[in-house]
């Protein structure tokens, strides 16, 4: 029996339906059904009400630009009789590009949270570049809004992503938008070219324009030729000198030095910071080098920046000699020497630091976060320890079940997966055709510029040549970007064709997996190829949720119960069906708590509710009934293989006492 919490309270959902008896969690018909249901819920049932419009604003630092965008979008809203309110204007001052692999900008986060709860019906954007100046991020935002059933209107293009009358996604326009986002990214790239040129000029004048070295500060002032000159920061220099003197004392270590610096100067100083100070040659040489890369030619140029010294070379040499024999320093080096299957793939869900392996006296290796121990993140609250053999086996089973094509596929499953890959190939070929057309347009632009140059009168020949050279540089950069995109898409086509080949070559797949099973170096390569990062969360006593991000951008949750004795299985689910709402507040969609939020509950369980809230145990049952199971009982050095359960121990002792 599964008890689910819905918007109407807790209720019994004892019958749970199966999505698919196979290993894949996704099916295209479910995706299309999800978009359609969202759109109907968002728009189809509101035909008798005034539709609410949200604005997405993005500008630099001028209030005039911000107000202008709002005025322009207000006119669009008025023409459609949309309702507009202040709380639905999502905007901020920002420059540069977005990167969804790191974090969305604040206005995008707020807009998406409002879209998920359908606080507005349509989104209005002034220009394509106002949504994003990044090729990938822009495409992701448009696709997510379509999934939410939110039509988006781009004023500069005069088009909707979803037709307001037919409620159908305009796939052609969605592809066009991808090219427009590419153009916005190229414009940003050209600005970087000018900025990089100015930075190189300042570096030639001994100006540290990009950051500074600890122990120094910038001179400041209004003179652009001297304001970035590095001078000694007396407060930080005092810490550096104290660090050297303290570390060179007898019996001092990196750890004791870090604690002494923390106590004397009143801040949390990590072992890593002490190590960095002692290894920084700039403090006694009086110079540093800065390497810049030309954004167009990719050529590197090295500049030497000089400044006053803080310590004597003698102190540096003594510290270096002691570091060579320092135990903590050796530990730092030895940690880098040994590679585990999960090295640098498991990261702390509190502080973001990589988990480190710890060898126990029993011979087992556990993964845990050491940032609180080494003072790099003294406030980290993580207390999770996970056995390496167990975790590696669980993740490997997950990769085999979900990310690698297995030999257990039946004929129908192979045909379905092959059809999906062929559809992907078709879509990629369409993208390549559009990009090739764009290259032809660029060539036409270049030809026109050349014609204008050769036909220009002598009085304007110099200006015409400058304009032609500028066009030549811009078009060459654009073509380079497009050609790289085409090559990437061709590579993905090759990947898809390889997967199709695997689906139809059982012997190859079996041999491939068997070969990897006995070779940890090859298995490690598979881990790196498929897994981007794993965030462990504590869900109870010996209960953990593993948030697994793949290199393809997907996210899964593995539910790991270490309390099991004889039967040791983990379960997993894809993030479209459940999102872990944890106490670390990584997600803001609803109030935080230690449970799973299921936005598409009806697709994984029998319920009339669109949303459900399930505990660890409840979702575990749902996963088992859908056969999303990982058997890890065969992991190496399993101490529970020959153990009996506690109740069996109790009964055995009871019988012996009779």
C-alpha positions in Angstrom: 0.0 0.0 0.0 1.3 3.5 -0.9 0.1 6.5 1.1 0.4 9.6 -1.1 0.0 13.3 -0.1 -1.9 15.3 -2.6 -3.1 18.9 -2.7 -6.3 17.6 -0.9 -4.4 15.9 1.9 -3.1 12.4 2.5 -4.9 9.5 1.0 -4.6 5.8 0.1 -3.3 4.9 -3.4 -2.9 1.2 -2.9 -3.1 0.4 -6.6 -0.1 1.6 -8.6 0.0 1.2 -12.4 3.1 0.2 -14.3 4.7 2.6 -16.9 6.8 0.1 -18.7 8.3 -3.3 -17.7 11.5 -2.3 -19.5 14.3 -0.3 -18.1 13.7 3.0 -20.0 11.8 5.7 -18.0 10.9 7.8 -21.0 8.4 7.4 -23.8 7.6 10.0 -26.4 3.8 9.5 -26.1 4.0 10.4 -22.4 6.1 13.5 -23.2 3.5 14.7 -25.8 0.7 13.9 -23.4 2.4 15.9 -20.7 2.8 19.0 -22.9 -0.8 18.7 -24.2 -2.3 18.3 -20.7 -0.2 21.3 -19.4 -1.4 23.5 -22.2 -5.0 22.5 -21.7 -4.8 23.1 -18.0 -3.1 26.4 -18.6 -5.1 27.8 -21.5 -7.8 25.5 -22.7 -9.9 25.9 -19.6 -9.5 29.7 -19.4 -11.2 30.7 -22.6 -13.8 32.6 -20.7 -11.3 34.5 -18.6 -8.8 37.2 -19.3 -5.4 35.6 -19.9 -2.5 36.7 -17.7 0.7 37.8 -19.4 4.2 37.7 -17.9 7.1 39.9 -19.1 10.7 38.6 -19.3 13.1 41.7 -19.2 16.8 41.8 -19.6 18.9 44.9 -19.9 22.4 46.3 -19.0 22.5 49.1 -16.5 20.3 51.8 -17.8 16.8 52.4 -16.4 15.7 53.8 -19.8 16.3 50.4 -21.5 14.4 48.6 -18.7 11.4 51.0 -19.0 11.5 50.8 -22.8 11.1 47.1 -22.8 8.2 47.2 -20.4 6.5 49.9 -22.6 6.9 47.8 -25.7 5.6 44.7 -24.1 2.6 46.6 -22.5 1.6 47.5 -26.1 1.7 43.9 -27.1 -0.3 42.8 -24.1 -2.9 45.5 -24.8 -3.3 44.4 -28.4 -4.2 40.9 -27.2 -6.3 42.1 -24.2 -3.9 40.3 -21.8 -3.9 41.1 -18.1 -0.6 42.4 -16.7 0.5 42.8 -13.1 3.8 44.0 -11.4 4.5 40.6 -9.8 4.6 39.0 -13.3 7.4 41.2 -14.6 10.6 39.2 -14.3 13.6 41.4 -15.0 17.1 42.3 -13.9 20.2 44.2 -15.0 22.6 41.6 -16.5 25.2 41.3 -19.2 27.1 38.3 -20.6 25.9 34.8 -21.3 23.7 32.3 -19.5 24.9 28.8 -18.6 22.2 26.2 -17.6 24.9 23.8 -16.5 25.8 26.1 -13.6 22.7 28.2 -12.6 19.9 30.1 -14.2 19.9 33.9 -13.6 17.4 35.0 -11.0 14.7 36.3 -13.3 14.7 33.0 -15.2 14.4 31.1 -12.0 11.5 33.2 -10.8 9.8 33.0 -14.2 10.1 29.2 -14.4 8.8 28.8 -10.8 5.7 30.9 -11.7 5.3 28.9 -15.0 5.3 25.6 -13.2 2.4 26.7 -11.0 0.6 28.4 -13.9 0.5 31.9 -12.4 0.5 33.3 -15.9 -0.8 32.0 -19.3 1.6 33.6 -21.8 5.1 35.0 -21.7 6.1 38.1 -23.7 9.8 38.8 -24.6 11.0 41.9 -26.4 13.8 40.3 -28.3 15.3 36.9 -28.6 18.6 38.0 -27.0 16.6 39.3 -24.0 15.8 35.7 -23.1 19.4 34.4 -23.5 22.7 35.1 -25.3 23.7 31.4 -25.1 22.9 28.9 -27.8 22.2 26.0 -25.4 20.5 28.0 -22.6 18.1 29.7 -25.0 16.9 26.4 -26.5 16.5 24.9 -23.0 14.3 27.8 -21.8 12.0 27.6 -24.9 11.7 23.8 -24.6 10.9 24.0 -20.9 8.2 26.7 -21.4 6.6 24.5 -24.2 6.6 21.6 -21.7 4.8 23.8 -19.2 2.2 24.7 -21.9 3.2 28.4 -21.8 3.1 30.1 -25.2 6.0 32.6 -25.6 5.8 35.7 -27.9 9.0 37.3 -29.2 8.1 40.9 -30.2 11.1 41.3 -32.6 10.0 38.2 -34.6 6.3 38.7 -34.2 5.7 35.0 -33.6 4.4 32.6 -30.9 6.1 29.3 -29.9 2.6 27.8 -29.3 -0.3 28.8 -31.5 -3.0 30.4 -29.3 -5.8 29.0 -31.4 -4.7 25.5 -32.3 -2.6 25.0 -29.2 0.1 23.3 -31.2 3.8 23.9 -30.8 5.4 25.7 -33.8 8.3 23.4 -34.3 9.6 25.3 -37.3 9.8 28.5 -35.2 11.5 26.6 -32.4 14.2 25.6 -34.8 14.5 29.2 -36.0 14.9 30.4 -32.5 17.9 28.1 -32.1 19.6 30.0 -34.9 18.6 33.3 -33.4 20.2 32.3 -30.1 23.3 31.3 -32.0 23.4 34.8 -33.4 23.0 36.4 -30.0 25.9 34.3 -28.8 28.0 35.4 -31.7 27.3 39.0 -30.9 28.4 38.4 -27.4 31.5 36.8 -28.8 32.3 39.9 -30.8 32.0 42.1 -27.7 34.5 39.7 -26.0 36.9 40.3 -28.8 37.0 44.1 -28.2 37.2 43.5 -24.4 40.1 41.1 -24.8 41.9 43.6 -27.0 41.6 46.3 -24.3 42.7 43.9 -21.6 45.9 43.0 -23.5 46.7 46.7 -23.8 46.4 47.2 -20.1 48.6 44.1 -19.4 51.3 45.6 -21.6 51.2 48.7 -19.3 51.8 46.4 -16.2 48.1 46.7 -15.2 46.5 43.7 -13.5 43.1 44.0 -15.0 41.8 40.5 -14.2 41.6 39.9 -10.5 44.5 40.2 -8.1 46.9 38.1 -6.0 46.3 37.6 -2.3 48.5 39.9 -0.4 48.2 42.7 -3.0 45.6 45.3 -3.9 45.0 47.6 -6.9 46.2 51.2 -6.6 42.9 52.7 -7.7 42.1 56.2 -8.8 40.9 57.7 -12.0 44.0 57.3 -14.1 43.4 54.2 -16.3 47.1 53.8 -16.9 47.9 53.3 -13.2 44.7 52.4 -11.3 45.2 48.7 -11.8 48.9 48.7 -10.6 49.4 46.1 -7.9 50.6 47.4 -4.5 51.1 45.5 -1.2 48.0 45.0 0.9 49.5 45.5 4.4 46.7 43.5 6.2 47.0 40.5 4.0 50.8 40.8 3.8 50.8 40.5 7.6 48.9 37.2 7.4 51.4 35.9 4.7 54.5 36.7 6.9 52.9 35.2 10.0 52.0 32.0 8.0 55.7 31.5 7.0 57.0 32.2 10.4 54.5 30.0 12.1 54.9 27.1 9.7 58.7 27.2 10.0 58.5 26.7 13.7 59.5 23.2 15.0 56.7 20.6 14.9 54.3 22.9 13.0 52.2 21.4 10.3 49.8 22.7 7.7 46.9 22.0 10.0 48.3 23.6 13.1 49.4 26.6 11.0 45.8 27.0 9.7 44.4 26.8 13.2 46.9 29.4 14.4 46.1 31.8 11.6 42.4 31.4 12.1 42.7 32.1 15.9 45.0 35.2 15.4 43.3 36.9 12.5 39.7 35.9 13.2 38.7 34.0 10.0 38.4 30.4 9.0 41.7 29.6 7.2 41.8 26.2 5.5 44.8 23.9 5.0 44.5 24.4 1.3 44.9 28.2 1.7 48.0 27.7 3.9 49.4 25.4 1.3 48.7 27.9 -1.5 50.4 30.7 0.4 53.5 28.6 1.0 53.7 27.5 -2.6 53.2 31.0 -4.2 56.4 32.1 -5.8 55.2 35.6 -6.5 55.7 36.7 -2.8 59.5 36.5 -3.2 60.0 36.9 -6.9 57.9 40.1 -7.2 56.2 39.1 -10.5 53.5 36.9 -11.9 52.5 35.9 -15.4 49.1 36.3 -17.0 48.2 34.2 -20.1 45.5 35.5 -22.3 43.8 33.7 -25.2 42.6 35.6 -28.3 38.8 34.7 -28.6 39.1 34.6 -32.4 42.5 33.1 -33.2 42.8 31.1 -30.0 46.5 32.1 -29.8 47.9 32.5 -26.3 50.0 35.5 -25.2 52.0 35.7 -21.9 52.4 39.0 -20.0 54.7 39.6 -17.0 53.3 41.8 -14.2 55.8 43.1 -11.6 55.3 44.4 -8.1 57.1 44.6 -4.7 58.0 41.5 -2.8 56.5 40.5 0.6 59.0 37.8 1.9 62.6 36.9 1.4 63.5 34.0 -1.0 65.2 32.3 2.0 61.9 31.9 3.8 60.3 30.4 0.7 63.1 27.9 0.2 62.9 26.7 3.8 59.1 26.3 3.6 59.4 24.4 0.4 61.9 22.0 1.9 59.7 21.4 4.9 56.7 20.8 2.7 58.5 18.0 0.9 58.6 16.1 4.2 55.3 17.2 5.6 52.8 14.4 6.2 49.8 16.4 5.2 51.4 17.5 1.9 52.2 13.8 1.1 48.5 13.0 1.8 47.4 15.6 -0.7 49.7 14.2 -3.3 48.7 10.5 -2.6 45.0 11.3 -2.9 45.7 12.5 -6.5 47.7 9.4 -7.3 45.0 6.7 -6.8 41.9 6.6 -9.0 38.7 5.0 -7.8 35.8 4.3 -10.1 33.9 7.3 -8.5 36.9 9.7 -8.1 35.7 13.3 -8.4 32.2 12.2 -9.5 30.6 12.3 -6.0 30.1 15.8 -4.6 28.8 17.2 -1.3 25.1 18.3 -1.5 25.9 21.0 1.2 29.1 22.6 0.1 29.7 21.3 -3.4 33.2 19.9 -2.5 34.3 16.5 -4.0 33.9 13.5 -1.7 37.2 11.9 -0.7 37.9 8.2 -0.1 38.8 7.1 3.4 40.5 3.8 4.1 39.1 2.2 7.3 41.0 -0.1 9.6 38.7 -2.9 8.4 40.1 -2.5 4.9 36.9 -0.9 3.5 36.9 2.4 1.7 34.2 4.9 2.4 33.3 8.2 0.6 32.7 11.3 2.7 33.1 15.1 2.6 36.3 16.3 4.3 35.7 20.0 3.8 34.8 20.6 7.4 37.9 18.6 8.6 40.4 20.5 6.4 38.7 23.9 7.1 37.8 24.6 3.5 34.1 24.7 4.4 34.0 24.7 8.2 30.2 25.2 8.3 29.5 22.1 6.1 26.8 19.9 7.8 27.4 16.8 5.8 27.7 13.6 7.8 27.2 11.0 5.0 29.5 8.0 4.7 29.0 5.6 1.8 30.9 2.4 1.2 32.9 2.5 -2.1 32.2 -1.1 -3.1 28.5 -0.7 -2.5 28.2 2.7 -4.2 30.3 1.7 -7.2 28.2 -1.4 -7.8 24.9 0.5 -7.5 26.0 3.1 -10.0 27.4 0.5 -12.4 24.1 -1.4 -12.2 22.3 1.9 -13.0 24.5 2.6 -16.0 23.9 -0.9 -17.3 20.1 -0.7 -16.7 19.5 2.8 -18.0 22.4 4.2 -19.9 23.9 1.2 -21.8 21.9 -0.9 -24.3 21.6 -4.4 -22.8 21.1 -7.8 -24.4 17.8 -8.3 -22.6 15.8 -6.1 -25.0 13.1 -8.0 -26.7 12.2 -7.4 -30.4 9.6 -4.7 -29.6 12.0 -2.8 -27.4 14.7 -2.9 -30.0 12.4 -1.7 -32.6 11.1 1.1 -30.4 14.6 2.3 -29.5 15.8 2.0 -33.1 12.8 4.2 -34.2 13.7 6.8 -31.5 17.3 6.9 -32.8 16.2 7.3 -36.4 13.8 10.1 -35.4 16.8 11.8 -33.7 18.9 11.4 -36.8 16.2 12.9 -38.9 15.9 15.9 -36.5 19.7 16.4 -36.5 19.7 16.3 -40.3 17.1 19.0 -40.4 19.2 21.1 -38.1 22.2 20.6 -40.3 20.2 21.7 -43.4 19.1 24.9 -41.6 22.7 25.6 -40.6 24.0 24.9 -44.1 21.4 27.4 -45.4 22.6 30.0 -42.9 26.2 29.5 -44.2 24.9 30.2 -47.7 23.3 33.4 -46.4 26.6 34.4 -44.8 28.5 33.7 -48.1 26.0 36.0 -49.9 26.6 38.7 -47.3 30.3 38.4 -47.9 29.9 38.5 -51.6 27.8 41.7 -51.4 30.4 43.3 -49.2 33.2 42.4 -51.6 31.2 43.7 -54.6 30.6 47.0 -52.7 34.4 47.2 -52.0 35.6 46.6 -55.6 32.9 49.0 -57.1 33.5 51.8 -54.6 34.9 55.1 -56.0 38.5 56.0 -55.1 37.3 58.6 -52.6 35.7 56.0 -50.4 37.9 53.0 -51.2 39.7 53.1 -47.9 36.4 53.1 -46.0 35.0 50.4 -48.2 38.1 48.2 -47.5 37.7 48.7 -43.8 34.0 47.7 -44.0 34.8 44.6 -46.1 37.5 43.5 -43.7 35.1 43.9 -40.8 32.5 41.9 -42.6 35.1 39.3 -43.5 36.1 38.9 -39.9 32.6 38.7 -38.6 31.4 36.2 -41.2 34.5 34.0 -40.7 33.8 33.8 -37.0 30.1 33.0 -37.7 30.9 30.4 -40.2 33.4 28.8 -37.8 30.8 28.6 -35.1 28.2 27.1 -37.5 30.6 24.6 -38.9 31.5 23.5 -35.4 27.8 23.0 -34.7 27.4 21.0 -37.8 30.3 18.8 -37.0 28.9 18.3 -33.5 25.5 17.3 -34.9 27.2 14.9 -37.4 29.0 13.4 -34.5 25.7 12.8 -32.6 24.3 11.2 -35.8 27.2 8.8 -35.7 26.5 8.1 -32.1 22.9 7.4 -32.9 23.9 5.1 -35.8 26.3 3.3 -33.4 23.5 2.7 -30.9 21.2 1.4 -33.7 24.1 -1.0 -34.6 24.3 -2.2 -31.0 20.6 -2.8 -30.7 20.9 -5.3 -33.6 24.2 -6.9 -32.6 23.6 -8.8 -29.4 27.0 -10.6 -29.4 28.9 -7.3 -29.6 26.9 -5.8 -26.7 27.4 -8.9 -24.5 31.2 -9.1 -25.2 31.5 -5.4 -24.6 29.9 -5.5 -21.2 31.7 -8.6 -20.1 35.0 -7.1 -21.1 34.3 -4.0 -19.0 33.2 -6.0 -16.0 36.7 -7.4 -15.5 38.7 -4.2 -16.3 38.3 -1.3 -13.8 40.2 1.1 -16.1 37.7 0.6 -18.8 34.8 0.7 -16.3 36.2 4.0 -15.0 36.2 5.4 -18.5 32.5 4.4 -18.8 31.7 6.2 -15.5 33.4 9.4 -16.8 31.6 9.1 -20.2 28.1 8.7 -18.7 28.1 10.3 -15.2 28.6 14.0 -14.7 28.1 14.3 -10.9 26.4 12.5 -8.0 25.0 14.3 -5.0 24.2 12.1 -2.0 21.4 13.2 0.5 20.5 11.7 3.8 16.9 10.6 3.9 16.8 8.8 7.2 18.8 6.3 9.3 21.0 4.5 6.7 18.8 5.8 3.9 20.3 7.9 1.1 19.0 9.6 -2.0 21.6 9.8 -4.8 21.0 12.6 -7.3 22.7 11.4 -10.5 23.4 13.9 -13.3 24.4 12.3 -16.6 26.6 13.8 -19.2 23.6 14.0 -21.5 21.9 16.5 -19.2 19.5 14.0 -17.6 18.9 13.5 -13.9 17.9 10.4 -12.0 17.3 9.7 -8.3 18.6 6.4 -6.8 17.0 5.4 -3.5 19.6 3.5 -1.4 18.5 1.6 1.7 21.5 0.2 3.7 19.3 -1.4 6.3 18.6 -4.4 4.1 20.1 -7.7 5.1 19.4 -10.6 2.7 17.8 -8.8 -0.2 19.9 -5.8 -1.2 18.3 -3.7 -3.9 18.1 0.0 -4.7 15.5 1.7 -6.8 15.7 4.6 -9.2 13.4 7.1 -11.0 13.8 9.8 -13.6 13.5 13.5 -12.6 10.5 14.1 -14.9 8.5 11.9 -12.6 9.9 12.8 -9.1 12.1 15.6 -7.7 13.7 15.3 -4.2 12.6 18.2 -2.1 15.5 18.2 0.4 16.4 20.3 3.4 19.4 21.8 1.6 17.0 24.0 -0.3 18.4 23.2 -3.7 14.9 23.5 -5.2 12.5 26.4 -4.8 9.4 25.0 -6.6 7.5 24.3 -3.4 8.3 24.4 0.3 11.2 22.3 1.2 11.0 19.0 3.0 12.4 15.5 3.0 10.0 14.0 0.4 9.6 13.7 -3.3 7.4 16.0 -5.4 5.8 14.1 -8.3 4.5 16.6 -11.0 3.2 13.9 -13.3 1.9 11.4 -10.8 -0.7 9.8 -13.1 2.1 8.5 -15.3 3.7 6.4 -12.6 0.8 5.5 -10.3 -2.9 5.2 -10.4 -4.2 8.5 -9.1 -6.6 11.3 -10.1 -4.3 14.0 -8.8 -1.9 15.8 -11.2 0.6 16.1 -8.3 1.6 13.9 -5.4 4.0 14.1 -2.5 5.7 10.8 -1.6 8.1 9.9 1.2 11.2 7.8 0.6 9.4 4.5 1.4 6.3 5.4 -0.7 8.3 6.3 -3.8 10.5 3.1 -3.2 7.3 1.0 -3.6 6.3 2.9 -6.7 9.7 2.2 -8.3 9.6 -1.4 -7.4 6.1 -1.8 -9.0 7.4 -0.1 -12.1 10.5 -2.4 -12.0 13.0 0.4 -11.7 15.3 -1.8 -9.5 19.1 -2.2 -9.1 20.3 -5.4 -7.4 23.6 -4.7 -5.7 23.8 -7.8 -3.4 26.8 -9.1 -5.3 29.1 -6.1 -4.6 32.7 -7.0 -3.6 33.4 -7.6 0.1 29.7 -7.6 1.0 29.7 -8.1 4.8 26.0 -9.1 4.7 26.3 -12.0 2.3 26.4 -14.6 5.1 24.5 -12.7 7.8 21.0 -13.4 9.0 18.4 -10.9 9.9 17.9 -9.6 13.5 14.6 -11.5 13.9 16.4 -14.7 12.8 19.1 -14.1 15.4 16.5 -13.5 18.1 14.6 -16.7 17.2 17.9 -18.7 17.1 18.9 -17.4 20.6 15.4 -18.1 21.9 15.5 -21.7 20.7 19.0 -22.2 22.2 17.9 -21.0 25.6 15.0 -23.4 25.8 
